[in-house]
Amino acid sequence: MKEGLKVRRMLAVATALSTSVLPVLAQAAPRDDEITALRREMRAMQRQMGDEIRVLEARIARDEGRAVPAAADHAAGDVPRVVHAHRWAGGPLPVIGAPQGPAATRRPRTDAETRLITPEGPIPSWAEIRAATARDETVHVGGMGIGFPGGRPTISSDDGAYSFSLGLTAMEDLGGFVGAGPKRGETNGNFNSFTQNARRLRLYFSWRYKDWVANVTPEFGSSSVDGSVSLFEANANYTGLRHTTLTVGYFQPRMEEESAERASSFEFLERPTIIDLVRNLAGGVARFSVGGEHYENRWQAAAYFTGQKFGDRNKDATITDSQTGAVARIVGRPYVSRDIDVHVGAGATSAFKVNQNSKGRTYTFSDNMEVPLGETALVTSGALSNVSQIWAAGPQMAFRWRNFLLKGEYYHIGVERGHEAGAAPLPSLNFDGWYVAANYTLLGRGRGYNIRTGAFTTPGVEHDFDPARGDWGALELSGRWSVTDLADIANQGGTGINGNQQTVWAGGLNWYPNRHFKIMLDFDHFIVSRSKGVSGGVNLLGRNGNAVAGRVQATF
């Protein structure tokens, strides 16, 4: 309070000098050289005083949290006037007499200001929106606010109660396979030496009325072969409870740390195979979901009841009983310091019943080699018949020390069978999978922890790419070992069809020139054991091979 009173007194004196005494002296007639020099000195003092006034206003806003006038250019003799109200934007305050203009943009960024923009981040509450709007450079015209909070084009009412925003994720992949040819007696399969794929092309439409938010996100990309339009999400949300988001509609519930990171923040082009398999049991993209998540500084929890995926009954018109299931996750940070972050947690998912169609209740586990270029999937469980329930659960752990991050997850999958009326009882099955990944940030801030998602996020870009200034953005190097074992008993997928195992060793290099763009390069070496469950005789003897793929990504 004392400092605030002192600052206000200084501001009053500075304002009085700049608006009364200085203009009078500055307008004095130039009777001799001394008066002319004095006029120049007065004009310089007035410009400096205007800069100091703006600094004092910022300090008052920082200390007392009230609105302050935006910076304005005051002509000699003009009375400073408020052109638009903003709150203090955070970060270090400028020093009185410090250079203004372009030099001021070189101030150190806060940690949040360095991280990659993620359109799929948690939905903020109305209170958070109002606070952010007060800090953003928003133009107010005719009772409307038009701006780019977080780089996202947004139109809103002046009070922020009504708003509409548009976001973007665009990922273009290119690359191919080397040494993945068939052995004698096998067919070739689809392993292009060079091809391209629009992996994710999402437009995020978001409407808000206070704490009620509706999201619709069409998807123009594909996990393997682009060229069709689908849906990523369409849901309604309520954010009025503290640190809580409640959701209903087509959504992507997340139970794994790797999925909670969001696709734009991945260390590699794709998740490990075991993560993709378990997340799609009762979650995955565009899954009907009812539930919510809550976070605190040291923990985060989420739980959802789920149903079918968007388009299931359109793809298979013979479905007579749709899937139901659940997804749950709880994670915490038992130890946190400036240099260390420890993450522990667990995730669980269950399909209480899978879709029933003309073939009964069947389910097939299958995935690619963690490269999304339209290749033939080699790892499979075979088609599992008479499935009554599928579940998966496992721990997740991570440790960060300065710029180094080590993390891993393990999941066990259980398949219960033999409960379908009129069908012969079949043995239950058990599968496993895990991954371990290491990451080191070479340039920029090390990967940080997002308490809202309960997961790690991208390296921090302290200064945008600008070689003339010696700024290169952020650069990280990653390595990963993942194993997925879908083999349990002989003939589990039918007569003569067994499950198999896949191992992938991957290395990656990611460059972030700024908070919106990312360029990735991955090298994968895969080893897959044989299985007749892969159609077309592609993997009768087992396959080894390599893949080199890159990605150009933009997010707003």
Summary of the structure (lengths in Angstrom):
residues: 556
radius of gyration: 29.0
end to end distance: 40.2
largest distance: 112.3
contacts: 1850
relative contact order: 0.12
helix: 19%
strand: 42%
